[in-house]
Amino acid sequence: MSVETDLAIIAEQEQKLVFERFDEDIAVEIGGYVREAAKAIGRGVVVGVYLWDRTMYFAATAGATSGNRAWAERKTGTVKLLLKSSYRAVLERGDKPRLLEPQWALEPAEYALAGGAFPIVVKGIGIVGAVAVSGLTERDDHEFARSAIARALGLDAAAYALPAA
């Protein structure tokens, strides 16, 4: 597995995992997938499904903390700012520090350069929000969010997966 391979796969994920429409029922479906997957592995995770103007779904499993919620919200801020998955942003930065450049004049408490938030894209509109997961490794957080989106779209989630690390 190489960074270049992961970046190519993530770009394909972002291009192909597109909704015809998005509403509250789809948000609950996505959040439920993530929550059940986290419970199945016995991990403390939070999942948030966010449109830019509101939270559509939020849940946690046993062992998650308020810090996980803050990370999920900050990862979502990164998707909104950069219009790409937060894990893609991390991989593209390489070994640069995990802080946004000071000249951007952005509040660090609102953004996290950490994987785990995946854009919600609606055909003909663009990125309208994000699904954010926090509590696992950033790669696994990304994959939980991405997998739930694929499932909600009725697609084979494994067909869009990153290779095992």
C-alpha positions as CSV (number, residue, x, y, z in Angstrom):
1,M,0.0,0.0,0.0
2,S,1.4,3.4,-1.0
3,V,0.2,6.9,-0.3
4,E,-0.2,7.4,-4.1
5,T,-2.4,4.3,-4.3
6,D,-4.5,5.5,-1.4
7,L,-4.9,8.9,-2.9
8,A,-6.1,7.5,-6.2
9,I,-8.6,5.3,-4.4
10,I,-9.9,8.1,-2.3
11,A,-10.3,10.4,-5.3
12,E,-12.4,7.6,-6.9
13,Q,-14.4,7.2,-3.7
14,E,-15.2,10.9,-3.6
15,Q,-16.1,10.9,-7.3
16,K,-18.4,7.9,-7.3
17,L,-20.0,8.0,-3.9
18,V,-22.6,10.6,-4.9
19,F,-26.3,10.8,-3.8
20,E,-29.2,11.7,-6.1
21,R,-30.8,13.3,-3.0
22,F,-30.0,13.5,0.7
23,D,-32.4,13.8,3.6
24,E,-32.8,13.1,7.3
25,D,-33.7,9.4,6.7
26,I,-30.5,8.8,4.7
27,A,-28.5,10.6,7.5
28,V,-30.0,8.3,10.1
29,E,-29.3,5.3,8.0
30,I,-25.6,6.3,7.6
31,G,-25.2,7.1,11.2
32,G,-26.8,3.8,12.2
33,Y,-24.4,1.8,10.0
34,V,-21.4,3.4,11.6
35,R,-22.7,3.0,15.2
36,E,-23.6,-0.7,14.7
37,A,-20.2,-1.4,13.1
38,A,-18.4,0.3,16.1
39,K,-20.5,-1.7,18.5
40,A,-19.7,-4.9,16.7
41,I,-16.0,-4.3,17.3
42,G,-16.5,-3.0,20.8
43,R,-14.9,0.4,20.3
44,G,-15.9,3.8,21.6
45,V,-16.7,5.9,18.5
46,V,-18.8,8.9,17.7
47,V,-20.4,9.5,14.4
48,G,-21.9,12.7,13.1
49,V,-23.7,13.3,9.9
50,Y,-23.6,17.0,9.1
51,L,-25.0,19.3,6.5
52,W,-23.3,22.7,6.5
53,D,-26.2,24.3,8.3
54,R,-27.0,21.6,10.9
55,T,-26.4,18.3,12.5
56,M,-28.5,15.6,10.9
57,Y,-27.4,12.7,13.1
58,F,-25.1,12.3,16.1
59,A,-24.4,9.2,18.2
60,A,-21.8,7.6,20.3
61,T,-20.9,4.1,21.5
62,A,-19.7,3.1,25.0
63,G,-16.2,4.4,25.5
64,A,-16.4,7.5,23.3
65,T,-15.6,10.8,24.9
66,S,-16.4,14.5,24.4
67,G,-13.0,14.7,22.8
68,N,-14.2,12.4,20.1
69,R,-17.1,14.7,19.4
70,A,-14.8,17.7,19.1
71,W,-12.5,15.8,16.7
72,A,-15.5,14.8,14.5
73,E,-16.7,18.4,14.3
74,R,-13.2,19.7,13.5
75,K,-12.7,17.0,10.8
76,T,-16.0,18.2,9.3
77,G,-14.7,21.7,9.3
78,T,-11.8,20.5,7.2
79,V,-14.1,18.9,4.6
80,K,-16.1,22.1,4.4
81,L,-12.9,24.2,4.0
82,L,-11.0,22.0,1.6
83,L,-13.9,20.2,-0.2
84,K,-12.4,16.8,0.1
85,S,-12.2,14.0,2.7
86,S,-10.1,14.9,5.7
87,Y,-8.0,11.8,5.2
88,R,-7.2,12.8,1.6
89,A,-6.1,16.2,3.0
90,V,-3.8,14.4,5.5
91,L,-2.2,12.2,2.8
92,E,-1.7,15.1,0.4
93,R,0.2,17.1,3.1
94,G,2.7,14.3,3.5
95,D,5.0,15.0,6.4
96,K,4.0,18.7,6.8
97,P,2.8,19.6,10.3
98,R,-0.8,18.8,11.1
99,L,-1.8,22.5,11.4
100,L,-3.2,24.7,8.7
101,E,-0.8,27.4,7.6
102,P,-0.9,30.5,9.8
103,Q,-1.4,32.8,6.8
104,W,-4.8,31.2,6.3
105,A,-5.9,33.0,9.5
106,L,-8.2,30.2,10.5
107,E,-9.1,29.2,14.1
108,P,-7.3,25.9,14.8
109,A,-10.1,24.8,17.2
110,E,-12.4,24.6,14.2
111,Y,-10.3,22.3,11.9
112,A,-8.4,19.1,12.3
113,L,-6.0,17.6,9.8
114,A,-7.0,14.1,10.7
115,G,-8.7,11.4,8.7
116,G,-12.3,10.4,9.4
117,A,-14.6,12.9,7.7
118,F,-16.0,12.1,4.2
119,P,-17.9,14.5,2.0
120,I,-21.6,14.1,1.4
121,V,-22.0,14.9,-2.3
122,V,-25.3,15.4,-4.1
123,K,-25.4,15.1,-7.9
124,G,-25.9,18.5,-9.5
125,I,-25.2,20.4,-6.3
126,G,-21.8,19.3,-5.0
127,I,-20.5,18.8,-1.4
128,V,-23.3,19.7,1.1
129,G,-21.9,18.2,4.3
130,A,-19.9,15.4,5.7
131,V,-20.0,12.1,7.7
132,A,-17.4,12.2,10.5
133,V,-16.2,9.4,12.6
134,S,-13.8,9.6,15.6
135,G,-12.4,6.9,17.9
136,L,-10.4,4.6,15.7
137,T,-7.3,5.2,13.7
138,E,-7.8,8.0,11.1
139,R,-7.7,5.4,8.3
140,D,-10.3,3.3,10.0
141,D,-12.4,6.4,10.8
142,H,-12.3,7.3,7.1
143,E,-13.3,3.7,6.1
144,F,-16.2,3.6,8.5
145,A,-17.6,6.8,7.1
146,R,-16.9,5.8,3.5
147,S,-18.4,2.4,4.0
148,A,-21.6,3.7,5.5
149,I,-22.1,6.1,2.6
150,A,-21.5,3.3,0.1
151,R,-24.0,1.1,1.9
152,A,-26.6,3.9,2.0
153,L,-26.2,4.3,-1.8
154,G,-26.9,0.6,-2.2
155,L,-23.3,-0.1,-3.4
156,D,-20.9,-2.8,-2.4
157,A,-18.9,-1.1,0.3
158,A,-15.9,-3.4,-0.2
159,A,-15.6,-2.4,-3.9
160,Y,-14.6,1.1,-2.8
161,A,-12.4,0.2,0.2
162,L,-8.8,1.2,0.8
163,P,-6.4,-1.8,0.8
164,A,-5.7,-3.3,4.2
165,A,-3.0,-1.4,6.0
